[in-house]
Structure formats: C-alpha cells, structure tokens
C-alpha cells in the first residue's frame, strides 16, 4: 500500500525540526503515527478511568498471592509462577 502526502510548508518545518540523525522523512512520519496511536490509547484509558472511577475492588477476592518462597500462586488454581532470581534481591 502506498499513501500520497503533499506536505505544506508547516508540515515540512515540523518534519525537519523533529528529524533524528540518519532518519528519512517516512521514518519521521511513522514515529508521528505511533505517537498518534499512543495518544488515542491514552484517551481511551482516561475515558475508562473516568467510567470506572467509582469501582471498588477492595471487596473482591485477590486473584493471586505470594507463597512462602516468593512464587506467585493464582488463587483457586494449582498454577504457580516461579519467582525470578532478581525478585529475591
């Protein structure tokens, strides 16, 4: 797929101002698209936080717990995730 883009002078100024060393124009635009995607994700997350602001999870049972060795045990199952060596530091 190919996308046509005719940048304005302002677009070119922004691209040049944000170009990293050895970066092509398409790389700058790709970074901008990733930032736009991140911005949209953050907007959705904020909307979810607002929607769930009165949710009280303190009354719910814990979904996991640590055992005596520092492993993570999934509550109500026989599933245990072994602790990593860096978790013991």
C-alpha positions in Angstrom: 0.0 0.0 0.0 1.2 3.5 -0.8 -0.1 6.7 0.6 0.2 10.1 -1.1 1.2 13.0 1.0 1.8 16.6 -0.1 3.3 18.4 2.9 2.6 22.0 3.5 5.5 24.3 4.4 4.5 24.0 8.0 4.5 20.1 7.7 8.0 20.3 6.2 9.1 22.6 9.1 7.8 20.1 11.7 9.3 17.1 9.9 12.7 18.8 9.7 12.5 20.1 13.3 11.9 16.5 14.5 14.1 14.5 12.2 16.7 12.4 14.0 20.2 11.7 12.7 20.1 9.5 9.6 16.3 9.4 9.6 14.2 9.6 6.4 11.0 11.6 6.1 9.0 8.4 6.1 10.6 7.4 9.4 9.6 10.8 11.0 6.0 10.2 9.7 6.0 6.7 11.1 7.1 8.0 14.5 4.4 10.6 14.4 1.8 7.9 13.6 3.0 5.8 16.6 2.6 8.9 18.8 -0.9 9.5 17.4 -1.7 5.9 18.2 -0.4 6.3 21.7 -2.4 9.5 22.2 -5.6 7.7 21.1 -4.8 4.8 23.5 -4.3 7.3 26.4 -7.6 9.0 25.6 -9.4 5.6 25.7 -7.6 4.8 29.0 -8.6 8.1 30.5 -12.2 7.5 29.4 -12.1 4.1 31.1 -10.6 5.5 34.3 -13.4 8.1 34.4 -16.1 5.5 33.7 -14.7 3.2 36.4 -13.8 5.9 38.9 -16.4 4.6 41.5 -15.5 1.0 41.1 -14.4 -0.5 44.5 -12.1 -3.5 44.1 -11.4 -3.8 47.8 -14.4 -6.1 48.3 -13.2 -8.6 45.6 -11.1 -11.6 46.4 -7.4 -11.4 45.3 -6.7 -13.1 42.0 -3.2 -14.1 43.1 -0.9 -14.2 46.1 2.7 -14.9 47.0 3.6 -18.1 48.6 6.3 -18.5 51.3 9.0 -18.9 48.6 8.0 -15.7 46.8 6.3 -17.6 43.9 3.0 -16.2 42.6 0.1 -18.5 43.1 -3.1 -17.9 41.1 -5.9 -18.1 43.6 -8.3 -21.0 43.2 -5.9 -22.9 40.9 -2.9 -25.1 41.0 -1.0 -22.6 38.9 2.2 -21.1 40.3 4.6 -18.7 38.6 8.1 -19.2 39.9 9.8 -16.2 41.3 12.7 -14.8 39.3 16.1 -14.5 40.9 16.0 -10.7 40.6 12.8 -10.7 42.6 14.6 -12.0 45.6 17.2 -9.2 45.7 
